[in-house]
Amino acid sequence: MDTWALDETVTHLNHGSFGASPRSVLEVQDRWRTEMEANPVLFFTKTLQPALDETRAVLADFVGADPAGLVLVPNATSGVNSVLRSLEPSLGPGDEILVTDHAYNACRNVAEVTAHRTGASLVEVPVPFPIESAQEFTSAVLDRVSASTRVVMLDAVTSPTALILPLDEIIAMLEPDISVIVDAAHAPGMVPLNLTALGASFVVGNCHKWMCAPKSAGFLWVRSDRLHEMVPATVSHGWNVEPRVGASRFHSLFDWTGTDDPTAKLSIPAAIATMATLHRHGWDGVTDANHQLALEGRRTISERLGLDIAAPDSMIGSMATIPLPGPRNAAHGDLEPLTEQLRMGWNIEVPVFSWRDWPDRLLRLSAQLYNRTSDYERLAEALSSEMT
Ligand SMILES: Cc1ncc(COP(=O)(O)O)c(C=O)c1O
């Protein structure tokens, strides 16, 4: 665990919520902060922009994007706010914004606010869980798309159910007539990405989850034909100041949204480089090891508690969700009291979400390089004790 700053007395099985960074990446961030605080004026007026440009280039390469369409944002929520705000002028009564009932609540809420502001309707498509194939998901979404659908927001990897979604096929059916927003909060560092080939209009992602950058490092990518529509959720100087030489209006609008601490973003290249050194097969090795461990963890718990496997292996990345029997004690999507019981009684961090109907509760486990098989055995033991 020396590699990581994590508290060793805790069994960390929730990398998915907020990620974790290797110490050496945090040290790079510390160095950026020291430089910033040594001469804030010099840092913000001279040092920052070239460093942001360099970060953008490195990240663009990692996610298969053209730097011209890529900007750094604090997090996926902020990216979704910017996209939906930018789409407001094109939406009106009779239009539909479609999300699924596996969507992350914060991003779903942005869609609801957009619907209120524009007079459009929010359509929430129910998707089965447990799920037998990716086709089930595709059909659920495409069956609900209509002549009124203008925007579809889909996760690359769902939050409560931890499913890798079949985006290529759905996007090919919808774009360019219907705008697809991909919420890829969990995808970078978990599944290979080629944003340009994906073909969506907009993709938002987090670098502070599975890429293990420090917190407050996300991105927004916009397809070239949609760039002219973009307005950041936080408007700043770029609106009426000419972009600097060589920069686009899009970069200018998003590169400065007011004074904040940009050191997490500037540490993205260090996270990409460091994580690649932590497995002998580089990033492919990291994602594959995490995937195998997530499957093993799911197997360990399901066998010990006699629970069903809820999704095919091919729809699982570095997280897996296991349906638990009830009773349900929280509102749909909220954390169940069992989460706190596991924290207080066992020093285990793992989320248990309340879910509609059956299954009443969903336990979502994560697998990152710092996890061991024994972590899941310990969770299985805790669950069998707490659930009897
Ligand atoms: C699918 C999904 N979208 C968006 C987010 C929001 O991420 P952030 O809080 O970094 O904006 C999350 C966070 O877990 C998520 O799982």
The ligand as an ORCA input file, in Angstrom:
! r2SCAN-3c Opt
* xyz 0 1
  C     -22.025      7.931    -14.065
  C     -21.550      9.110    -13.266
  N     -21.692     10.334    -13.775
  C     -21.270     11.429    -13.131
  C     -20.683     11.324    -11.895
  C     -20.284     12.578    -11.198
  O     -18.926     12.679    -11.002
  P     -18.394     14.021    -10.323
  O     -18.959     14.060     -8.948
  O     -16.915     13.873    -10.336
  O     -18.889     15.130    -11.155
  C     -20.527     10.070    -11.306
  C     -19.911      9.942     -9.973
  O     -19.797      8.908     -9.394
  C     -20.970      8.936    -12.010
  O     -20.881      7.711    -11.487
*
